[in-house]
């Protein structure tokens, strides 16, 4: 992977407890980072869920398939561990749907997971 641009980091990325994150958000720390321009990438797995909102509780609105092209628009600052994978939620568009996907299932030559 080429490391031209890392996933964005702020104090939410570094906080380890839900309580600290809640206080940071209350005092205006941004929850998402909007990339200056869309970033091209593709899906690394089959049937990756696209969700209406970031998080496992977000409604599933579609699926991505292996090697399917997409564009990345935004990234959540908060990191999560899901099924043993560490990542963040990213807002993508595949030409059919726009929604949130967990970052370990997405690859872009211009972004890498720290």
N, C-alpha and C positions, 0 to 999 in steps of 0.2 A: 504494500500500500504506500502511496505517495503522501507525505505529510505536509501538504501545502497549507492546510487550515485545520486546526484541531476543533473538536466539539467545544462550544463555548462553556466557560466556567465562571461562576460567581459565588457569593457566599452560600446560596442555596445548594450548589453543587457540593460544597464542602461540609455542610451541616449533616449530622448523623441522626438527629431525632426529629420526630414530627412536631414536637413542641417548639423547638428552635425554628424550624421552617415556618410554622404558623406565625411566630413573632416577626420574623424577617418579612414575610408577605404583608403582615399588618402595617409595618413601617415602610412599605413601598418598594421593597426589593422585587425586581422584575422576575416573573415566573418563566417567561419564554424569551428566546432570542430570535429575532427575525433576521435571516441572512440578507445582506445587501442586494443580492440577486439570487434567483433560483439556482440550485446546484444539481447537476445531472448525476444520476446514480442508477442502480438496479437492485432488484430483490435477489437475495442469496438463497432462499428456501422456497418450497412449494406451499401454497395455501396459507400465506401469512395474512393474518386478520388486519383489516383496515377498520379503525374505530372512529365513531363520531366525536368522541372526546378522548383525551389522553388518559390512559390507565386501563387496567383489566376490567373495570366496571363500565367502561364506555361501550355503547351499543355497537355491535359489529355491523358494518354497512357494506362490506365487500371483502375481496381477497386479492392478494398479489401472488404472482407465480414466479418460479425461478427464472432468472435472467430477464424479467419484465422491466422495461425502462420506466423511470419515474423522475420527478423533480422534487427536491427538498426545499421547503420554504422557511420552516421554523424549527427550533429545538427547545425542549424543556430544559431548564438548568438542572433540575433534580435528577440524580441517578437512582436507579432501582436495580434490584436483583430479581430476575424472573426466570424460573427454570434453570437456575445456575448461571445465567448470563447477566452481566452488568451492562447497563445502557441507560438511555433516556428516550423519551417519546419524541418523535419527529413528525412534523406536518408534511405530507407528501401529496402529489397529484400524479396520477398515472394516465391522464387523458380521459378517463371514464369517471373517476371518483377522486375526491379530495378528502383526506382524513389522516388520522394519527396511526403510526406504526412504531413498534419497539425497535430502536436503532441497531441492535446486533444482527437483525435480519436484512439490513440495508447496507450496500457498499457504494462508496463514491471514491474515485481516484483522488479527489481534492480534499476529502475529509477522512480522518481516521479517529478511532476511539482511543482516548489516552490510556 
